[in-house]
């Protein structure tokens, strides 16, 4: 029991050190190869920039406003569920039945 617990602890320690070993020894074989860059104007207050046309030279047109749904959508006319069920029942009653039924 003690040997299995020792082996499990040893494997856990090896795997934990293997995860950090790639960070400590990088491509330059030194521990200081990570560089963090700082930009001083990242969070400073500035006025809004000037408007620019991103679609220069294209024939882009636009209109103001929205079209209501009733202008271009057609209402869907659906049958009541009871009528559909009656039609299926009539089709099933009039369907061709098997002439011979085999029973084992």
trRosetta pair geometry for C-beta under 8 A, 3 or more apart (Angstrom, degrees):
i j d omega theta_ij theta_ji phi_ij phi_ji
1 4 6.1 -56 -150 36 30 106
1 5 6.5 27 153 -15 64 108
2 5 5.8 -57 -148 40 33 111
2 6 6.2 35 153 -21 66 108
3 6 5.5 -53 -146 37 33 114
3 7 6.3 34 154 -21 65 104
4 7 5.6 -51 -145 35 33 112
4 8 6.4 35 155 -19 64 105
5 8 5.8 -53 -147 36 31 112
5 9 6.4 29 155 -16 64 107
6 9 5.9 -56 -147 39 30 109
6 10 6.2 31 154 -20 64 108
7 10 5.6 -54 -146 37 30 113
7 11 6.4 30 155 -17 65 105
8 11 5.9 -54 -147 37 30 109
8 12 6.4 30 154 -19 63 106
9 12 5.7 -54 -146 37 32 112
9 13 6.3 31 156 -18 65 107
10 13 5.8 -56 -148 37 30 110
10 14 6.4 28 155 -18 65 107
11 14 5.7 -54 -144 38 32 110
11 15 6.2 26 159 -15 66 108
12 15 6.0 -57 -144 40 28 106
12 16 6.3 28 156 -19 64 109
13 16 5.8 -55 -144 37 30 110
13 17 6.4 22 159 -13 65 107
14 17 6.0 -59 -146 41 29 104
14 18 6.2 32 153 -25 64 109
15 18 5.5 -51 -143 33 33 115
15 19 6.8 39 156 -25 62 99
16 19 6.0 -50 -156 25 32 112
16 20 7.2 10 155 0 62 106
17 20 6.2 -66 -151 46 38 98
17 21 6.0 52 152 -44 71 105
18 21 5.6 -42 -138 17 32 120
18 22 7.9 35 167 -21 56 92
19 22 7.4 -61 -177 20 28 100
20 23 5.6 -57 -162 38 55 112
20 24 6.1 49 146 -21 81 107
21 24 5.8 -58 -144 38 35 108
21 25 6.3 -11 172 22 72 105
22 25 7.1 -72 -134 60 24 76
22 26 7.8 68 166 -93 57 58
23 26 7.3 -6 -166 -66 29 91
24 31 5.5 -23 -159 -110 64 98
25 29 6.3 -2 -159 -130 84 52
25 31 7.6 -38 -77 -79 41 69
26 29 7.2 -121 68 -46 56 20
26 30 7.0 -38 47 59 98 51
26 31 7.6 130 3 -111 100 28
26 33 4.2 -113 69 39 154 148
26 34 7.9 171 -56 -43 156 76
27 33 6.7 149 46 -160 77 165
28 33 4.9 156 31 -90 118 126
30 33 6.0 128 74 -45 85 92
39 42 4.7 106 85 -52 99 98
40 44 7.6 29 139 -33 69 125
41 44 5.0 -60 -146 19 64 123
41 46 7.9 47 -175 -49 108 129
49 52 7.8 -23 128 -15 114 104
53 56 5.0 107 104 -68 110 80
55 58 4.5 -71 173 43 97 122
55 60 4.7 30 124 -7 154 148
67 71 5.0 -98 178 56 105 141
67 72 6.3 43 135 -6 138 117
68 71 5.4 108 68 -11 74 102
69 72 7.4 -92 -163 51 37 75
69 73 4.9 -14 175 14 81 132
70 73 6.7 -64 -102 50 24 92
79 83 4.9 -107 172 78 111 125
79 84 5.4 127 101 -53 123 93
80 83 4.9 92 65 5 85 102
80 84 7.3 -155 96 -5 46 87
81 84 5.6 -54 -150 37 37 113
81 85 6.3 38 152 -21 68 105
82 85 5.7 -55 -149 36 32 111
82 86 6.5 33 153 -20 65 104
83 86 5.7 -52 -149 34 33 112
83 87 6.5 35 153 -19 65 104
84 87 5.8 -53 -151 34 32 113
84 88 6.5 31 152 -16 65 105
85 88 5.8 -54 -149 37 33 111
85 89 6.3 35 152 -21 65 106
86 89 5.6 -55 -148 36 32 113
86 90 6.5 32 154 -18 65 103
87 90 5.8 -54 -149 35 32 110
87 91 6.4 31 153 -17 65 106
88 91 5.7 -54 -146 38 33 112
88 92 6.2 32 155 -20 66 107
89 92 5.7 -54 -146 37 30 111
89 93 6.4 29 154 -20 64 106
90 93 5.7 -54 -145 36 31 109
90 94 6.2 13 160 -4 66 112
91 94 6.2 -67 -142 48 27 99
91 95 6.3 50 153 -53 63 96
92 95 5.6 -32 -149 -3 32 121
98 101 6.1 103 102 -74 124 74
